[in-house]
């Protein structure tokens, strides 16, 4: 017999990056070390895509999430630099979130809450020292440039999606499905890129929409002990799943068989 104890993580952080430019990645790692991330408190993991895309955003991040040994998994682009806030700032933000909402699973520096609620804390080609929204704020989507994932949430990305776009949005959706919450926090860094909506982006967008259209449609599920008709409306679900409705259905099936 084996007793499962509370997990003691070897490091506080796992910093994970898909790399196409080794020199740019080394500059990123040095900026992290300058901000307090050391070999004692952090592991730096990367996937080498410099000779071709061995892994895409979905498969690569799934590998990071499976392999990372840190208590918190940072997944970031190779072109981010910690020119402003430090590791101690990030630890303070994590502590703030633990008090505000222990059910948080993913933190980021940019995203959207409700459909029209933009949430940003970043410097990038679109502007310096941007702060949009009152942070921390719950988000439905996060930008991929910087994500911090709680390892104990045991998250994974969709197996049936591919590419280098919208994987953070997919991860946020899966976290919510599992009962976790996602937030934009006040953690300021520099991101060299302003983003690029190429043809591959729109292909990823269509695949994302097709996948979630399959998931969110009404469902009819039967288990060994019950039947459930599930729509997007909880009150309707309560009504149509009352025992009397199944009794009526059985009678109709008997009359018109």
Buried (B, 14 or more C-beta within 10 A) or exposed (E): EEEEEEEEBEBBBBBBBBBBEEEBBEBBBEBBBEBBBEEEBBBBBBBEBBEEBEBBBBBBBBBBBEEBBBBBBBBBBBBBBBEBBBBEBBBBBBEBBEEEBEEBBBBBBBBBBEEEBEBBBBBBEEEEEBEBBEBBBBBBBBBBBBBBBBBEBEBBBBEEBBBBBBBBBBBBBBBBEEEBBBBBBBBBBBBBEEEEEEEEBEEBBEBBEEBBEEEEEEEEEEEEEEEEBBEEEEEEBEEBBEEEEBEEEEEEEEEEE
